[in-house]
Amino acid sequence: MNTDKKAADVLKWIAWTAIVIGGLLMAFTASDFRADNFPLMVSIGFLIAGMNIFIMSTVFRLLHLRKQEA
C-alpha cells in the first residue's frame, strides 16, 4: 500500500473524528447561541476543521491518482 493512500485514509479518519466531536459539542451547547459560549465556538471550529481536513484527504487521493497515471 502506498504512503500517499495511507495518509489520505488517516486524514479521512481524523476528519470524521473532528466532525463527530464538533457535532456532539454542538448538540449539547447550541441552545445558548452567543459569542461568549466557548464550547459552542469550539464545536463550530471542530466542524470547520473537519471539513478542511476532509478536503485535504481528497487532495491527497487525487495526487496519488495523478502520480499513478504518470
C-alpha positions as CSV (number, residue, x, y, z in Angstrom):
1,M,0.0,0.0,0.0
2,N,1.3,3.4,-0.9
3,T,2.1,6.0,1.8
4,D,0.0,8.6,-0.1
5,K,-3.1,6.4,0.2
6,K,-2.3,5.7,3.8
7,A,-2.0,9.4,4.5
8,A,-5.3,10.1,2.8
9,D,-7.0,7.3,4.8
10,V,-5.6,8.7,8.1
11,L,-6.7,12.2,7.2
12,K,-10.2,10.9,6.4
13,W,-10.5,9.2,9.8
14,I,-9.2,12.4,11.6
15,A,-11.7,14.5,9.6
16,W,-14.6,12.2,10.6
17,T,-13.5,12.2,14.2
18,A,-13.4,16.1,14.3
19,I,-16.8,16.3,12.6
20,V,-18.3,13.9,15.1
21,I,-16.8,15.7,18.1
22,G,-18.0,19.0,16.7
23,G,-21.5,17.7,16.1
24,L,-21.7,16.3,19.6
25,L,-20.5,19.5,21.2
26,M,-22.9,21.5,19.0
27,A,-25.8,19.3,20.1
28,F,-25.2,20.0,23.7
29,T,-24.3,23.7,23.5
30,A,-26.4,25.2,20.7
31,S,-29.2,26.2,23.0
32,D,-27.2,29.1,24.3
33,F,-26.3,30.6,20.9
34,R,-24.0,33.6,21.6
35,A,-20.4,34.5,21.0
36,D,-19.5,34.1,24.7
37,N,-20.4,30.4,24.7
38,F,-16.9,29.0,24.4
39,P,-17.9,25.3,23.9
40,L,-20.2,26.3,21.0
41,M,-17.4,28.2,19.4
42,V,-15.1,25.2,19.8
43,S,-17.7,22.9,18.2
44,I,-18.0,25.2,15.2
45,G,-14.2,25.2,15.0
46,F,-14.2,21.4,15.0
47,L,-16.8,21.3,12.3
48,I,-14.9,23.7,10.0
49,A,-11.6,22.0,10.7
50,G,-13.1,18.6,10.0
51,M,-14.3,19.7,6.6
52,N,-11.0,21.2,5.8
53,I,-9.1,18.1,6.8
54,F,-11.6,16.0,4.6
55,I,-10.8,18.3,1.6
56,M,-7.1,17.7,2.3
57,S,-7.6,13.9,2.3
58,T,-9.4,14.2,-1.1
59,V,-6.5,16.2,-2.5
60,F,-4.0,13.6,-1.3
61,R,-6.1,10.9,-3.0
62,L,-6.2,12.9,-6.3
63,L,-2.5,13.5,-6.2
64,H,-2.0,9.8,-5.7
65,L,-4.1,9.0,-8.8
66,R,-2.2,11.6,-10.8
67,K,1.1,10.0,-9.7
68,Q,-0.1,6.6,-10.8
69,E,-1.2,7.9,-14.2
70,A,2.2,9.5,-14.9
